[in-house]
Amino acid sequence: MESKDDGKEALLSQTLQQNVGMSEYEAGVYLALVRGGTQTMTELAETSDVPKQRVYDTVEQLRNEGFVEVIDDYPQKAHAIEPSEALAPVQTKLNQAEEYLDDLYETIDTVEKGVTTFKSRPSIEKYISNLIAEAERDIFVLGPQDVLNQFRDQLKRRADDGVRITLVVSGLDESDIEDDVVTVPEFTDVGTRVRGVTTVEDFAITTDRRKGFYWAGSARRGVDELGYFIVNDDLAFVLDRFMSESLWPFAFPTADQSRPELPGTYVRIRDALADLEHVSNVFPLDTFVVEIEGYDTETGEHASLAGVPVSYYYNEYDLRASLTVEIHDDEERRRVTVGGWTATIEDYEVRQISIGYRHGEPTLSLDDETKRHLATCRNELPASFGDREAVIGIDAFIDRMRDAVAERIDGEYRPMRHFEEFQNSLARVDAGESALVEWTETRTEPGGYLSHAGRLFDNLGYDLTLVGRLGEPVSSVFAGQFGDQNLVTVGETSVTDFLLLEDKKILFTEPNRDEPTWESILDRVTLEDLARWIDGSAVLSIGSFYATSNLPAILDGLREEVWPMLQSPPPAAHVSAGELHRLPEGRLGRVVKALERLDEAVPVTVTANRRAATALRGHLCDASMAGSTAELAKDIARSSDVSRVIIHSFTDTVAASDGTVVAARKPLPPDPREGLDVSEYFETGVALALAEGLSDGAALVLGNAVAFYFNQHSEFPTESELRSALEQYEEYFDDDQMHPILSP
């Protein structure tokens, strides 16, 4: 029996040494106390076979490790702590080890199925941390604040590494939201984009849209927590799509929504287009270049593309998103459409898209060249206006300005202010119902190039002859605005319903079947009258090729039949290209030839925005991938026999004539997203500059000043207001608060 007990004690001693970490002396003393109860140090030396001079140190070590208690009496005694209590930490470690082993076993057993389940919090946290560490380009994470805080520092480090991080904080209190803006200061420096929701959402994360993790129960107390590790691309895509397309659009944004920094790389086309929409409110689309990695939707073959964005469709609340890109392949240009993951109707399915600037980030500050042109403009501007005549034609409309009704309130209404609200009102239509948008007319006013230029010149006291489709008889809308001027109608006018929102304008225009031709004009007025009105005028200003499809023939008629009758022809003719890019290719040739023929009789200045200029350059140079605005103007001037070409974009204006190119920076409104399309207003300023004989650079500055004033006040300036706008020109650039959208 004694031999059997000795064998058990030897086994216990070995177990304590190998698995608990006790030394041989510690195991002997502890077993002696368990077996014999409370003992003095002398008694322990006898029962444990440990030398007496080592017993004190050994007991103290066991006391520190929680295995014995010491009774500070004389003589000093010790007793063992109950084994179940003393070994509890060891048991905990063994349990954890068991869970780790179970998780490892489950991983090996189920990883091929695409989803692995974890039950222990340490395993869940470990795999989430590994996902964050392994992400290459993109992390999308959702979760309650307390859980997100566990990974905040790691996410911040990955953001510093250049990984794009999108963060949605769930379970926020209503007090965290004011005016639909959420306040989460502890996370604003963590993500590239941060939003918040008040709903209770469990933690979820996807990385590079290829892996993910869903932590069920993490947002609720008292429930079993389960972690689902997702390594299947398709399943990770579903989780990512839920967060990015179902949850993100309806989450509350933070106040700090700064301009995206480019270049940027994206795994979601919607993210790319959201940033493109933001920056293209300031810079034209052909300022940017896109690089795409994806697949041909027809053949399934991998494709790498690079080109210039031409157009795009994106709405935060619409799952559809697509991009049209112009690319060059083997010296041949073509346009392709690009959609997101699982795209079928577009040419390519994008898996990764990068956006950058083609020629470096444009500069918006007031440069030295613009300062020189500004000084010249102030110097060349006449002492007074109003002692000249001008002839303006030919497109004119009646604009009915309208508000779209968002809701009725006690007999009044709240108007829609943003395009997104209007767009959503059309999208929210139940099956079987028609879309219904209520609107109300706020005012009626003259529209079209004739009216815009006429209002500026009229404000400055010019004697005008306005030749256009003013109605038969002349509509009271035009007569009321220009009653003291010479109004010459050449046909019925048409009506445009003009829905003006803060960030976009929408025009609903009736097609005018009574488009003037040279013959129809001569049916209403005589050549002698036309010659009398044009003779001695300071400028002939006409718009536009898109609104008046027969304009090339009308220009030919003026050159061939009217100009020979003039004794004192105007020194300058101005033609607005208008929406020239909408014309079919065949008509572009007629436009160019008509301009060149007119230029033989009078120096012609053509004004165009970048889109129209790009189309014109594509016709003249067999290339439409324009570079800078200056390159556009230079190429068109070099490839055509027109005296002067002026191109204007969101940020700059350029004039090219006689082999010389000058440029002037354009001041932007406080928020370019809420600015109007100021093309025609700029062009009226250029027409005024031509009438006053200003040099090219001065003409650019004057056009910019007129456009900026109209954008700020929705009306054309008087003489004193125009001079004041020129005096304050520098201030539009100096005010740091002027362009909050541009702050990086």
VENTAVEN-V231027 format. One record per pair of residues at least 12 apart in sequence whose ideal C-beta (glycine too) atoms are under 6 Angstrom apart, sorted by the first residue. I is the first residue (numbers start at 1). J is the second residue. D is the distance in whole Angstrom. If there is no record, write none. Layout:
((I:J:D) (I:J:D))
//
This chain:
((9:31:6) (13:27:4) (20:90:6) (25:50:5) (25:54:6) (25:58:5) (26:58:6) (26:62:6) (28:48:4) (28:50:5) (29:44:6) (29:48:5) (29:50:6) (29:58:5) (30:62:6) (30:67:5) (32:44:6) (32:47:4) (32:48:4) (33:79:6) (33:80:4) (34:80:5) (38:77:5) (38:79:4) (40:75:5) (40:77:5) (41:55:5) (41:76:6) (59:78:5) (66:86:6) (67:81:6) (67:86:5) (68:80:6) (99:120:4) (103:118:6) (103:123:5) (114:231:6) (114:232:3) (114:235:5) (115:228:5) (115:230:6) (116:229:4) (117:228:6) (118:227:4) (124:215:6) (124:227:4) (127:229:5) (128:213:5) (131:207:5) (131:213:6) (132:154:5) (132:158:6) (135:163:5) (135:207:4) (135:208:6) (136:208:5) (137:208:6) (137:265:6) (138:164:5) (138:208:5) (138:267:5) (139:163:6) (139:165:5) (139:207:5) (140:166:5) (140:206:5) (140:240:6) (140:243:6) (141:167:6) (141:205:4) (142:168:4) (142:201:6) (142:204:5) (142:243:5) (143:203:4) (144:170:5) (144:171:4) (144:219:5) (145:169:6) (147:203:5) (147:218:5) (152:190:6) (155:190:5) (156:190:5) (164:192:5) (165:191:4) (165:192:5) (166:191:6) (166:193:5) (167:187:6) (167:191:4) (167:194:5) (168:195:5) (168:251:5) (169:184:5) (169:187:6) (169:196:4) (170:197:5) (170:201:4) (171:200:5) (172:196:5) (172:198:5) (177:252:5) (180:252:6) (181:255:5) (182:196:4) (182:252:4) (182:254:6) (184:196:5) (188:254:6) (188:256:6) (194:254:5) (195:251:4) (195:252:6) (195:253:5) (196:252:5) (197:251:5) (200:219:5) (202:215:6) (202:216:6) (202:218:5) (202:219:5) (203:215:4) (203:218:4) (206:236:6) (206:239:6) (206:240:4) (209:237:6) (209:240:5) (209:267:5) (210:233:5) (210:236:6) (211:231:6) (211:236:5) (212:230:4) (212:236:4) (212:239:5) (213:229:5) (214:228:5) (215:227:5) (244:268:6) (245:319:6) (249:316:5) (249:317:5) (258:743:6) (259:742:6) (259:744:6) (260:275:4) (260:278:6) (261:744:6) (262:355:6) (262:356:5) (262:357:6) (263:354:6) (263:356:3) (264:355:6) (265:354:5) (266:353:5) (267:352:6) (269:321:5) (269:340:4) (269:350:5) (270:321:5) (272:353:5) (272:355:6) (273:312:5) (273:314:4) (273:321:6) (276:355:6) (277:314:6) (281:672:5) (281:673:5) (282:650:6) (282:672:5) (283:362:6) (284:610:5) (284:649:5) (284:650:6) (285:309:5) (286:308:5) (286:626:6) (288:309:6) (288:355:6) (289:356:6) (289:358:5) (290:309:6) (290:325:6) (290:355:5) (291:306:5) (291:354:4) (292:305:4) (292:338:6) (292:350:5) (292:353:5) (293:351:6) (293:352:4) (294:348:5) (294:349:5) (294:350:4) (294:351:5) (295:349:5) (297:343:6) (297:344:6) (297:349:5) (303:348:6) (305:327:6) (307:325:4) (307:326:5) (307:327:3) (308:326:5) (308:625:5) (309:325:6) (310:324:5) (310:326:5) (311:324:5) (317:424:6) (321:340:6) (322:337:6) (322:339:5) (322:346:6) (323:338:5) (324:337:5) (326:625:6) (338:350:5) (362:651:6) (366:665:6) (366:730:6) (366:733:4) (367:665:6) (370:664:5) (370:665:5) (373:664:5) (373:697:3) (373:698:6) (373:701:5) (374:701:5) (374:729:5) (376:697:6) (376:698:5) (377:698:4) (377:701:4) (377:702:6) (378:726:6) (380:694:5) (380:698:5) (382:692:6) (385:460:4) (385:461:6) (385:719:5) (386:461:3) (388:462:6) (388:538:4) (389:463:5) (389:537:4) (390:457:5) (390:462:5) (390:464:6) (390:537:6) (390:538:6) (390:539:5) (390:691:6) (391:465:5) (391:533:6) (391:534:5) (391:537:5) (391:540:5) (392:450:5) (392:453:5) (392:454:6) (392:466:5) (392:541:5) (393:450:6) (393:467:4) (393:468:5) (393:542:5) (394:468:5) (394:542:6) (394:548:5) (395:448:5) (395:449:6) (395:543:6) (395:547:4) (395:548:5) (396:448:4) (396:450:4) (396:451:6) (396:468:4) (396:469:5) (396:470:6) (396:493:6) (397:447:4) (397:448:4) (397:494:6) (397:496:5) (398:477:5) (398:493:6) (398:495:5) (399:445:5) (399:447:3) (399:496:5) (399:498:5) (400:441:5) (400:444:5) (400:497:5) (401:442:5) (401:443:5) (401:498:5) (402:439:5) (402:441:6) (402:497:6) (402:499:5) (403:415:4) (403:440:5) (403:442:6) (404:416:4) (404:422:6) (404:437:6) (404:439:5) (404:499:6) (405:438:4) (417:502:5) (418:501:6) (418:502:6) (418:503:5) (419:501:5) (419:503:5) (419:504:4) (425:437:6) (444:477:6) (446:477:6) (446:478:5) (446:481:5) (447:496:6) (449:543:3) (449:544:6) (449:576:6) (449:680:6) (450:466:6) (450:468:4) (452:680:5) (452:684:5) (453:541:6) (453:684:4) (453:687:6) (454:466:5) (454:482:6) (455:716:5) (456:684:5) (456:716:4) (459:716:5) (459:718:5) (460:719:6) (464:485:4) (465:486:4) (465:533:4) (466:485:6) (466:487:5) (467:488:4) (469:491:4) (469:493:5) (470:487:6) (470:489:4) (470:493:6) (471:493:4) (472:489:6) (472:492:6) (474:487:5) (474:489:5) (475:493:6) (490:516:5) (490:521:5) (490:524:5) (491:514:5) (491:516:5) (492:514:5) (494:510:5) (494:512:4) (495:510:5) (496:509:4) (502:674:5) (503:673:5) (503:674:5) (515:550:6) (517:550:5) (518:553:5) (518:554:5) (518:557:4) (527:561:6) (530:562:5) (531:562:5) (531:565:4) (531:566:6) (535:566:5) (535:567:6) (535:568:6) (536:568:5) (537:570:5) (538:691:4) (539:570:5) (539:572:5) (539:687:6) (539:690:5) (539:691:4) (540:570:5) (540:573:5) (541:574:4) (541:687:4) (542:575:5) (543:576:3) (543:578:6) (544:576:4) (544:578:3) (545:577:6) (545:578:6) (545:580:5) (545:591:5) (546:578:4) (546:579:4) (546:580:6) (546:582:5) (547:578:6) (552:590:5) (552:591:6) (552:594:4) (555:594:5) (555:598:5) (556:594:6) (559:597:6) (559:598:5) (559:601:5) (563:601:5) (572:603:6) (572:690:4) (573:602:5) (573:604:5) (574:605:5) (574:687:5) (574:690:5) (575:606:5) (576:607:5) (576:683:5) (577:608:4) (577:612:4) (580:612:4) (580:615:6) (581:611:5) (581:612:5) (581:615:4) (588:619:4) (592:640:6) (595:642:5) (596:641:4) (599:642:5) (599:643:6) (603:643:4) (604:642:5) (604:643:5) (605:644:4) (606:642:6) (606:645:5) (607:646:5) (607:683:4) (607:686:5) (608:647:6) (609:648:6) (609:679:5) (610:649:5) (613:632:5) (613:647:5) (614:626:5) (616:636:6) (617:632:6) (617:635:5) (617:636:5) (620:639:4) (620:640:6) (621:635:5) (621:639:5) (629:647:5) (629:649:5) (629:652:5) (629:654:5) (630:654:5) (630:661:5) (630:663:6) (632:647:5) (633:645:5) (633:647:5) (633:654:4) (633:656:4) (634:656:5) (634:661:5) (637:656:4) (643:657:6) (644:657:4) (646:686:6) (648:682:5) (651:666:6) (652:665:6) (652:666:6) (653:666:6) (653:700:4) (655:696:4) (655:700:6) (662:696:5) (662:697:4) (664:700:4) (664:701:5) (666:704:5) (667:708:5) (667:732:3) (668:739:6) (669:711:5) (670:738:6) (671:741:6) (675:711:5) (676:711:6) (678:707:4) (678:711:5) (681:706:6) (681:707:4) (681:710:4) (682:703:4) (682:707:4) (685:702:5) (685:703:3) (685:706:3) (686:699:5) (686:703:4) (689:702:5) (705:725:4) (705:726:5) (709:725:5))
//
